[in-house]
């Protein structure tokens, strides 16, 4: 049996359900055409959950086989959003990539690397020990007797008007004729102030020949977060445009593709649990689903649904109608208010009208139910879903007869009075607990009648 679906991004092409590898190949063609001395900041735009990190991983996978491009990956959120640490990490990885030597000590980090990269005059002796956590505590090496400093000096050096020209020449000489692509992920998890500091740090060294940056971001969030930190009247999107020279949109996932992937995953679950749907039930599911698929827009949304169903199906199989279960769980995940309306209007939704005839539709009982139904705070799409789920509700608005009550019970539909509550039963509930679980308890009990009476089981 397969495991729960993690929300972690994919790393292997074999897991590429949305054909992102094609985009990754095209993206690499773009950066391969950059001249060795050119530098760009590339914005890779996509909504949260749309697969930006997965796409980056597929690009990195392909770049690993190329000898003329060096790739570096930084997770801004994992590094706490500290622009100084991020700047240091970028240059440290460049050193490691190009020399196959990793700076192991704080002294090496600020001495050996900076001597190679900038040859700038430092405001402290190169033998100083430096706390990378920017601690204010006096944590110096007693043998050196030197004053401690933080990584902020690195940014000061590279941005200094006296040293920037020399630093640029040294870095370009260090890189020589190589292309370096730096991917900075998860910027759109950070607050605006940190985003601005990181973008300004990138801008400080972005035009060094051979180094380009790729920023996968939700552009709407980043623009809004940045704008909150700017003086009144300044635009966050204009700020971003000044930093990013090459904006690229992640290919939009079509609803057809999202639906196809979700259906495949649901089908796998049904096979795992040996659940077979009749042709009528399959068609009913499709009609209901296409009233709801507007909620499902990303791989992350699909993972949520599949994980919930992977948990619910083993418990609910043979207990309640699987189609109704799937539809109700989609509603619960993406429209809590609508879910609560269904849950709290049991009688309105499942009680059949007295006489299924237009002539008698407006007797006092049925008229009151129609008025109550009209008072529900639902839109036309939600009303259509309720009519499909609950034949008794549908009968209030149509001239068609409702489904046979025996059929609803046989199919264990949510519209049947004996099964409605089971769809909303919590795992720790004594009432409406799974019939299957109760039967197992009864079989193990010396006094089965007491359990049966306690839970009011309907057989």
C-alpha positions in Angstrom: 0.0 0.0 0.0 1.4 3.4 -0.9 2.3 6.0 1.7 0.7 9.3 2.4 1.6 12.0 -0.1 4.1 14.5 1.3 3.8 18.2 0.4 7.6 18.1 -0.2 8.6 19.1 -3.8 9.7 16.4 -6.2 13.4 15.8 -6.9 13.2 13.1 -9.6 11.8 13.3 -13.2 10.1 9.9 -12.5 7.8 11.8 -10.1 7.0 14.5 -12.6 3.2 14.2 -12.9 2.7 17.6 -14.5 5.4 17.5 -17.2 7.5 20.2 -15.7 10.7 18.6 -17.1 9.8 20.1 -20.5 9.8 23.6 -19.0 13.0 22.8 -17.2 14.7 21.9 -20.5 13.5 25.1 -22.1 14.6 27.1 -19.2 18.1 25.7 -19.4 18.3 26.6 -23.1 17.6 30.2 -22.1 20.4 30.4 -19.5 22.8 28.5 -21.8 22.5 31.3 -24.2 23.8 33.8 -21.7 27.3 35.1 -22.4 29.9 34.2 -19.8 30.2 37.8 -18.8 26.5 38.5 -18.5 24.5 38.5 -15.3 20.7 38.5 -14.9 18.1 38.4 -12.1 15.4 36.0 -13.3 12.0 35.9 -11.7 10.2 32.6 -12.0 6.6 33.4 -11.2 4.0 31.0 -9.8 1.4 30.8 -7.1 2.0 29.1 -3.8 1.6 25.4 -4.2 2.0 25.6 -8.0 5.3 23.6 -8.0 8.0 26.2 -8.2 10.4 24.3 -6.0 9.7 21.0 -7.8 10.5 22.8 -11.1 13.7 24.2 -9.7 14.7 20.7 -8.5 14.2 19.4 -12.0 16.3 22.2 -13.5 19.1 21.5 -11.0 18.9 17.8 -11.9 19.5 18.6 -15.5 22.2 21.2 -14.8 24.2 18.6 -12.8 25.2 16.9 -16.0 26.5 20.2 -17.6 30.1 21.2 -17.4 29.7 24.8 -18.4 27.2 25.9 -15.8 27.6 25.8 -12.1 24.3 25.8 -10.1 23.9 26.9 -6.5 20.7 26.5 -4.5 19.8 28.6 -1.4 16.7 28.4 0.7 16.1 31.9 2.0 13.5 30.8 4.5 15.6 28.0 5.9 18.4 30.5 6.5 16.1 32.7 8.5 15.8 35.3 5.9 19.0 36.9 7.0 20.4 38.7 4.0 24.0 38.7 5.3 24.0 35.0 6.0 22.4 34.4 2.6 25.1 36.6 0.9 27.8 34.7 2.7 26.3 31.3 1.8 26.2 32.3 -1.9 29.9 33.3 -2.0 30.9 30.3 0.1 29.2 27.9 -2.3 30.8 29.6 -5.2 34.2 29.0 -3.6 33.3 25.4 -3.0 32.0 24.8 -6.5 34.9 26.3 -8.3 37.8 25.2 -6.1 36.5 21.9 -4.6 37.6 23.3 -1.3 35.1 23.9 1.5 35.8 26.7 4.0 35.8 24.8 7.3 36.6 27.5 9.9 35.3 30.9 10.6 38.8 32.2 10.0 38.8 30.6 6.5 35.4 31.9 5.7 36.4 35.5 6.3 40.1 35.3 5.5 40.8 32.8 2.7 37.6 33.4 0.8 37.7 37.2 1.0 41.4 37.3 0.1 40.5 35.4 -3.1 37.3 37.3 -3.9 37.9 40.9 -3.1 41.5 41.7 -1.8 39.8 44.5 0.0 41.2 46.2 3.1 39.4 44.7 6.0 38.5 46.7 9.1 39.7 43.8 11.3 42.6 41.4 11.4 42.1 38.3 9.3 42.9 36.0 12.2 39.8 37.1 14.1 37.2 34.6 15.1 33.7 35.6 14.1 30.4 34.3 15.5 28.2 33.5 12.5 25.0 33.7 14.7 25.7 37.5 15.1 25.7 36.9 18.9 26.5 40.0 21.0 28.2 37.8 23.6 32.0 38.1 23.9 32.8 34.8 22.5 36.3 35.5 21.1 39.2 33.1 20.9 41.3 33.9 23.9 44.5 33.1 22.1 43.9 35.6 19.3 42.9 38.5 21.4 41.2 40.1 18.4 38.0 41.9 18.3 35.0 39.9 17.1 32.9 40.9 14.0 29.8 39.7 12.2 29.1 38.9 8.6 27.8 42.4 8.2 31.3 43.4 7.2 31.1 41.3 4.1 28.2 43.3 2.8 29.9 46.6 3.8 33.0 45.6 1.9 31.2 44.6 -1.3 29.0 47.7 -1.3 31.8 50.1 -0.3 32.4 52.8 -3.0 36.2 52.4 -2.4 36.3 48.6 -2.8 33.4 47.7 -5.1 35.3 48.1 -8.3 38.3 46.0 -7.1 35.9 43.4 -5.6 34.1 43.1 -8.9 37.3 42.6 -10.8 38.5 39.9 -8.4 35.2 38.0 -8.4 35.1 38.0 -12.2 38.7 36.8 -12.3 37.8 34.2 -9.8 34.9 33.0 -11.8 36.8 33.3 -15.1 34.8 32.0 -18.1 32.3 30.1 -16.0 28.5 30.6 -15.7 27.0 30.4 -12.2 23.3 30.2 -11.6 22.1 30.9 -8.1 18.6 29.8 -7.2 17.2 31.5 -4.1 14.0 29.7 -3.1 11.2 30.5 -0.6 11.5 34.3 -0.7 7.8 34.4 -0.7 7.7 32.9 2.8 9.5 35.9 4.2 8.2 39.3 5.5 8.6 42.3 3.3 11.6 43.8 5.1 13.7 40.7 4.8 12.7 40.4 1.1 13.9 43.9 0.4 17.2 43.4 2.2 17.9 40.2 0.2 17.0 41.9 -3.1 19.3 44.8 -2.3 22.1 42.4 -1.4 21.6 40.6 -4.7 21.6 43.9 -6.6 24.9 44.7 -5.0 26.7 41.7 -6.6 24.2 40.7 -9.3 26.1 42.4 -12.1 29.3 40.5 -11.4 30.1 38.8 -14.7 28.9 35.2 -14.9 26.6 35.2 -11.8 22.9 35.1 -12.5 20.1 34.7 -10.0 16.8 32.8 -10.3 14.0 33.9 -7.8 11.0 31.5 -7.8 8.3 33.7 -6.2 4.6 34.3 -5.9 4.9 37.8 -7.5 1.6 39.1 -6.0 2.6 38.2 -2.5 6.1 39.5 -2.8 5.0 42.8 -4.4 2.4 43.3 -1.7 4.8 42.5 1.1 7.5 44.8 -0.3 5.1 47.6 -0.8 4.1 47.6 2.9 7.8 48.5 3.7 8.1 51.3 1.1 7.3 54.9 1.6 3.7 55.8 1.0 2.9 56.0 -2.7 5.7 53.7 -3.9 4.8 50.6 -5.8 6.0 47.2 -4.7 5.7 45.8 -8.2 7.8 48.6 -9.6 10.4 47.9 -7.0 10.5 44.2 -8.1 10.7 45.2 -11.8 13.8 47.2 -11.1 15.6 44.2 -9.6 14.3 41.5 -12.0 15.4 41.8 -15.6 13.9 38.6 -17.0 10.4 37.7 -15.6 9.2 34.2 -16.6 5.8 32.7 -15.7 5.8 29.1 -14.6 3.5 27.3 -17.1 -0.1 27.3 -15.8 -1.5 23.9 -15.0 -4.7 23.4 -16.9 -7.8 22.4 -15.0 -8.0 19.4 -17.3 -4.5 18.3 -16.2 -5.2 18.8 -12.5 -8.5 16.8 -12.8 -6.7 14.0 -14.7 -4.0 13.6 -12.0 -6.5 13.7 -9.2 -8.7 11.1 -10.9 -5.7 8.8 -11.4 -4.8 9.1 -7.7 -8.3 8.4 -6.6 -8.5 5.4 -8.9 -5.3 4.1 -7.3 -6.9 4.4 -3.8 -10.0 2.6 -5.0 -7.9 -0.3 -6.3 -5.9 -0.5 -3.1 -9.1 -0.8 -1.1 -10.8 -3.1 -3.6 -13.6 -0.6 -4.1 -15.5 -0.9 -7.4 -17.9 1.8 -8.5 -20.8 1.2 -10.7 -21.1 3.1 -14.0 -24.0 5.1 -12.5 -21.9 6.0 -9.4 -18.9 7.0 -11.6 -21.2 9.4 -13.6 -22.7 10.8 -10.5 -19.2 11.5 -9.1 -18.2 13.2 -12.3 -21.3 15.4 -12.3 -20.7 16.4 -8.6 -16.9 16.9 -9.0 -17.2 19.3 -11.9 -19.3 21.5 -9.7 -16.4 21.6 -7.2 -13.2 21.5 -9.2 -12.9 25.2 -9.2 -11.5 24.8 -5.6 -8.6 22.5 -6.9 -5.9 24.6 -8.6 -2.5 23.1 -7.6 -0.6 19.9 -6.8 -0.8 20.9 -3.2 -4.6 20.9 -3.3 -4.5 17.4 -4.9 -2.2 16.1 -2.1 -4.5 17.4 0.6 -7.4 15.5 -0.9 -5.5 12.3 -1.4 -4.1 12.3 2.1 -7.5 12.8 3.7 -9.0 10.0 1.5 -6.1 7.7 2.3 -7.1 8.1 6.0 -10.9 8.0 5.5 -11.3 5.2 3.0 -10.1 2.3 5.1 -12.4 3.4 7.9 -15.4 4.2 5.7 -15.1 1.4 3.1 -18.4 -0.6 3.1 -19.7 1.8 5.8 -20.9 4.7 3.7 -21.1 5.7 0.1 -17.6 6.4 -1.3 -18.7 8.9 -3.9 -20.5 11.0 -1.3 -17.5 10.7 1.0 -15.1 12.0 -1.6 -17.4 14.9 -2.5 -18.0 15.8 1.2 -14.3 15.7 2.0 -13.5 18.1 -0.9 -16.1 20.5 0.5 -14.7 20.2 4.0 -11.2 20.9 2.9 -11.9 23.9 0.7 -15.2 25.4 1.8 -15.7 25.1 5.6 -18.7 27.3 5.7 -20.6 25.3 3.1 -19.6 22.1 4.9 -21.1 23.4 8.1 -24.3 24.3 6.3 -24.7 20.7 5.2 -23.8 19.3 8.6 -26.3 21.5 10.5 -29.3 21.2 8.2 -29.9 17.5 8.4 -33.7 17.5 8.5 -34.0 20.0 5.7 -31.8 18.0 3.4 -32.9 14.4 4.0 -36.6 14.6 5.0 -38.7 13.9 2.0 -41.7 16.0 1.1 -45.1 14.5 2.1 -46.4 13.9 -1.4 -44.1 14.0 -4.5 -46.5 15.9 -6.6 -46.6 19.4 -7.9 -50.3 19.6 -6.9 -49.5 19.1 -3.3 -46.1 20.8 -3.3 -47.3 23.9 -1.4 -49.0 22.3 1.6 -48.0 23.9 4.9 -45.2 21.4 5.6 -43.6 21.5 2.3 -44.0 25.3 1.9 -42.2 25.8 5.2 -39.3 23.6 4.0 -39.1 25.5 0.8 -38.9 28.8 2.6 -36.2 27.4 4.9 -34.3 26.1 1.9 -34.4 29.5 0.3 -33.0 31.1 3.4 -29.8 29.0 3.1 -26.8 31.3 2.5 -25.6 29.5 -0.6 -24.8 30.4 -4.2 -26.2 28.7 -7.3 -23.3 26.3 -7.6 -23.7 25.1 -4.0 -27.5 24.8 -4.5 -26.8 22.5 -7.5 -24.5 20.4 -5.4 -27.1 20.0 -2.6 -29.7 19.1 -5.2 -27.5 16.3 -6.6 -26.5 15.0 -3.1 -30.0 15.1 -1.6 -33.0 14.1 -3.7 -35.4 15.3 -1.0 -33.9 18.8 -1.3 -34.0 18.6 -5.1 -37.7 17.7 -5.0 -38.4 21.2 -3.5 -37.3 22.9 -6.7 -38.0 20.4 -9.5 -41.0 18.6 -10.9 -39.1 15.3 -10.9 -39.7 12.6 -8.3 -37.1 11.9 -5.7 -35.0 8.7 -5.6 -36.5 5.7 -3.9 -35.6 5.7 -0.2 -34.7 2.1 -0.3 -32.2 2.8 -3.0 -30.6 5.6 -1.0 -30.3 3.2 2.0 -28.9 0.4 -0.1 -26.2 2.7 -1.6 -25.5 4.1 1.9 -25.9 7.6 0.6 -25.6 10.7 2.7 -29.2 11.5 1.8 -30.4 8.5 3.8 -31.5 9.2 7.4 -29.6 6.1 8.6 -26.3 7.2 7.1 -26.2 11.0 7.2 -24.6 11.2 10.6 -22.0 8.6 9.9 -20.4 11.0 7.3 -19.7 13.5 10.1 -18.8 11.1 12.9 -15.5 11.9 14.6 -13.1 9.1 15.5 -13.6 9.6 19.2 -17.4 9.8 19.1 -19.3 7.3 20.9 -22.4 8.0 18.9 -22.3 7.4 15.2 -19.1 5.5 15.4 -18.2 3.2 12.5 -20.5 0.2 12.3 -17.5 -1.9 11.4 -15.6 -0.9 14.5 -18.7 -1.6 16.7 -19.1 -5.0 15.2 -15.5 -5.8 16.0 -16.1 -4.7 19.6 -19.3 -6.7 19.8 -17.5 -9.9 18.6 -14.9 -9.5 21.3 -17.3 -8.6 24.1 -18.9 -11.0 26.6 -22.0 -8.7 26.8 -22.6 -7.6 23.2 -26.2 -6.4 23.8 -24.9 -3.6 26.1 -22.8 -2.2 23.3 -25.5 -2.5 20.7 -28.0 -0.6 22.9 -25.4 2.1 23.7 -24.7 3.1 20.1 -28.1 2.6 18.6 -26.8 0.8 15.6 -29.1 0.8 12.5 -28.9 -2.4 10.5 
